[in-house]
């Protein structure tokens, strides 16, 4: 799944080297924390988070029977605002 997220996110950001993904696996859900450069962060939050929702939709479709969630964070380990 991390490879899918990278495949979706890399063409959308200008600072590819600053993309970080952390996977947190629970019993019923896997949460992916996405951290991007501050300049790219606005892209995911513009238009009420439309781009972030689109990436989440593809992730959800590809996750199979285990539920997956994608959160945009300021830095890995601390949750940021969504939409």
N, C-alpha and C positions, 0 to 999 in steps of 0.2 A: 504494500500500500504506500509505503514511503516513496518508492520509485514512481508510482502513479502521481502522487502529489507533486514531486519534483518535476515530472514531465509536464504537468499542467501549469505550474507556477513559473518555471524558468522563462518561458517566452513572454511572460507578463511583466517581468521586473527588469529594471535597468542594472541593478547591482546583484548579479547572480551569485557572487561569492558570499554575499551576506544572508542568503537564504539558509535557515536552520529549521530542522524538523525534529521534534522529540516525540517519541511514542510512549504513551502511558496505557498499559493494558490492564483492564479489570475483568471481572467475571463475565459481565454482560455487554460491556462496551469497551472499545479502544478509542482513546482520545489522542489526537495528533495536535501538538502545539506548533504553530507556524510563526516564525519570527523572520521579518524582512527588514531591510534598510528603511530608515525613517522616510526617505523620499518616496519609496515604493508603497509604504503603508497606506498613504492617502488613496492610492489607486484601489485598494481593496475596500476602503471605507466609503468611497464616493458613491453617489446615487443609492443611498441607503444600504450599502453593502451588497449591491447586486452581483459584483464579480466574486466576492467571497461566497455568496449563496450558490452561484453557479458551480464553483469548485466543490462545494459541499455536496451538491446534487450528484455530480459525477462520482465522487468518493462513495457516497451512499449506494449508488447503483453497482459499484464494483466491489463492495465490501462483503457480499454474500450473506451468510446467516449471522455473522457477528456484526453488531451495530458499530458504526464508526462515526466519530465526530471530529470536526476540525475547528480549532480555536485560534484566532489571531492574537498573539501576545506581543508585548513590548520587548521583553527578553525572555528567554526560556526559563521556565520555572515560576513566572508571575503572569497571571492572566490579564489580558487587556480588554478593552471594550469591543463589543461586537455591534455591527450595524448601528 
